């Protein structure tokens, strides 16, 4: 279902609310706890490239260029 046809996602984009998947939220919390990508991959039973993809996705959603900036924006958006 695309953003255009999903009323919940349309509402969130109108309200500028960032919506994370459950997996994105877990990765974000683990990054905030200081875990490295390899540790997160092992804990979540995912590949390292998958975790790198989640990091990039989170940076994109939060419009951040670094992990530190991403975490600061996540805090300001009450995602952490």
ZADO-1210 file (C-alpha; in nm, 4 decimals, padded with zeros to 6 digits):
<atoms>
<atom x="00.0000" y="00.0000" z="00.0000" code="UNK" pos="1"/>
<atom x="00.1514" y="00.3294" z="-00.1003" code="UNK" pos="2"/>
<atom x="00.1612" y="00.6461" z="00.1078" code="UNK" pos="3"/>
<atom x="-00.0991" y="00.7979" z="-00.1227" code="UNK" pos="4"/>
<atom x="-00.3497" y="00.5223" z="-00.0446" code="UNK" pos="5"/>
<atom x="-00.2706" y="00.4641" z="00.3211" code="UNK" pos="6"/>
<atom x="-00.4688" y="00.7170" z="00.5302" code="UNK" pos="7"/>
<atom x="-00.2510" y="00.6648" z="00.8397" code="UNK" pos="8"/>
<atom x="00.0705" y="00.7404" z="00.6505" code="UNK" pos="9"/>
<atom x="-00.0934" y="01.0372" z="00.4772" code="UNK" pos="10"/>
<atom x="-00.1971" y="01.1762" z="00.8162" code="UNK" pos="11"/>
<atom x="00.1530" y="01.1247" z="00.9541" code="UNK" pos="12"/>
<atom x="00.3153" y="01.2959" z="00.6566" code="UNK" pos="13"/>
<atom x="00.0732" y="01.5878" z="00.6903" code="UNK" pos="14"/>
<atom x="00.1499" y="01.6203" z="01.0622" code="UNK" pos="15"/>
<atom x="00.5248" y="01.5792" z="00.9937" code="UNK" pos="16"/>
<atom x="00.5282" y="01.2844" z="01.2330" code="UNK" pos="17"/>
<atom x="00.7990" y="01.0309" z="01.1630" code="UNK" pos="18"/>
<atom x="00.6708" y="00.6752" z="01.1496" code="UNK" pos="19"/>
<atom x="00.9134" y="00.3926" z="01.2214" code="UNK" pos="20"/>
<atom x="00.8617" y="00.0233" z="01.1704" code="UNK" pos="21"/>
<atom x="00.9074" y="-00.1991" z="01.4747" code="UNK" pos="22"/>
<atom x="01.2447" y="-00.3161" z="01.3429" code="UNK" pos="23"/>
<atom x="01.3602" y="00.0407" z="01.2738" code="UNK" pos="24"/>
<atom x="01.2619" y="00.1383" z="01.6281" code="UNK" pos="25"/>
<atom x="01.4591" y="-00.1552" z="01.7739" code="UNK" pos="26"/>
<atom x="01.7676" y="-00.0695" z="01.5685" code="UNK" pos="27"/>
<atom x="01.7386" y="00.2967" z="01.6694" code="UNK" pos="28"/>
<atom x="01.7156" y="00.2083" z="02.0396" code="UNK" pos="29"/>
<atom x="02.0133" y="-00.0248" z="02.0129" code="UNK" pos="30"/>
<atom x="02.2187" y="00.2445" z="01.8393" code="UNK" pos="31"/>
<atom x="02.1209" y="00.4897" z="02.1126" code="UNK" pos="32"/>
<atom x="02.2427" y="00.2359" z="02.3682" code="UNK" pos="33"/>
<atom x="02.5847" y="00.2463" z="02.2017" code="UNK" pos="34"/>
<atom x="02.5735" y="-00.0878" z="02.0216" code="UNK" pos="35"/>
<atom x="02.7747" y="-00.1318" z="01.7046" code="UNK" pos="36"/>
<atom x="02.6151" y="-00.2523" z="01.3810" code="UNK" pos="37"/>
<atom x="02.7756" y="-00.5972" z="01.4144" code="UNK" pos="38"/>
<atom x="02.6343" y="-00.6385" z="01.7664" code="UNK" pos="39"/>
<atom x="02.2887" y="-00.5321" z="01.6514" code="UNK" pos="40"/>
<atom x="02.3040" y="-00.7742" z="01.3590" code="UNK" pos="41"/>
<atom x="02.3938" y="-01.0582" z="01.5928" code="UNK" pos="42"/>
<atom x="02.1276" y="-00.9669" z="01.8508" code="UNK" pos="43"/>
<atom x="01.8519" y="-00.9369" z="01.5882" code="UNK" pos="44"/>
<atom x="01.9736" y="-01.2340" z="01.3805" code="UNK" pos="45"/>
<atom x="02.0148" y="-01.0159" z="01.0736" code="UNK" pos="46"/>
<atom x="02.3019" y="-00.9619" z="00.8335" code="UNK" pos="47"/>
<atom x="02.5402" y="-00.6691" z="00.8707" code="UNK" pos="48"/>
<atom x="02.4263" y="-00.5258" z="00.5330" code="UNK" pos="49"/>
<atom x="02.0664" y="-00.5350" z="00.6619" code="UNK" pos="50"/>
<atom x="02.1624" y="-00.3313" z="00.9679" code="UNK" pos="51"/>
<atom x="02.3522" y="-00.0837" z="00.7497" code="UNK" pos="52"/>
<atom x="02.0375" y="-00.0515" z="00.5363" code="UNK" pos="53"/>
<atom x="01.8280" y="00.0173" z="00.8491" code="UNK" pos="54"/>
<atom x="02.0767" y="00.2837" z="00.9598" code="UNK" pos="55"/>
<atom x="02.0552" y="00.4548" z="00.6208" code="UNK" pos="56"/>
<atom x="01.6766" y="00.4307" z="00.6255" code="UNK" pos="57"/>
<atom x="01.6645" y="00.5883" z="00.9724" code="UNK" pos="58"/>
<atom x="01.8987" y="00.8684" z="00.8658" code="UNK" pos="59"/>
<atom x="01.6801" y="00.9315" z="00.5637" code="UNK" pos="60"/>
<atom x="01.3568" y="00.9401" z="00.7639" code="UNK" pos="61"/>
<atom x="01.5115" y="01.1740" z="01.0200" code="UNK" pos="62"/>
<atom x="01.6875" y="01.3825" z="00.7537" code="UNK" pos="63"/>
<atom x="02.0238" y="01.3322" z="00.9212" code="UNK" pos="64"/>
<atom x="02.3670" y="01.2887" z="00.7699" code="UNK" pos="65"/>
<atom x="02.5394" y="01.1301" z="01.0696" code="UNK" pos="66"/>
<atom x="02.4404" y="00.8798" z="01.3346" code="UNK" pos="67"/>
<atom x="02.4832" y="01.1425" z="01.6061" code="UNK" pos="68"/>
<atom x="02.2539" y="01.3837" z="01.4256" code="UNK" pos="69"/>
<atom x="02.0036" y="01.1021" z="01.3715" code="UNK" pos="70"/>
<atom x="01.9985" y="01.0215" z="01.7434" code="UNK" pos="71"/>
<atom x="01.9605" y="01.3888" z="01.8405" code="UNK" pos="72"/>
<atom x="01.6677" y="01.4276" z="01.6009" code="UNK" pos="73"/>
<atom x="01.5138" y="01.1034" z="01.7287" code="UNK" pos="74"/>
<atom x="01.5239" y="01.2421" z="02.0824" code="UNK" pos="75"/>
<atom x="01.3691" y="01.5724" z="01.9711" code="UNK" pos="76"/>
<atom x="01.0919" y="01.3804" z="01.7908" code="UNK" pos="77"/>
<atom x="01.0275" y="01.1666" z="02.1047" code="UNK" pos="78"/>
<atom x="01.1305" y="00.8506" z="01.9215" code="UNK" pos="79"/>
<atom x="01.3714" y="00.7591" z="02.2002" code="UNK" pos="80"/>
</atoms>
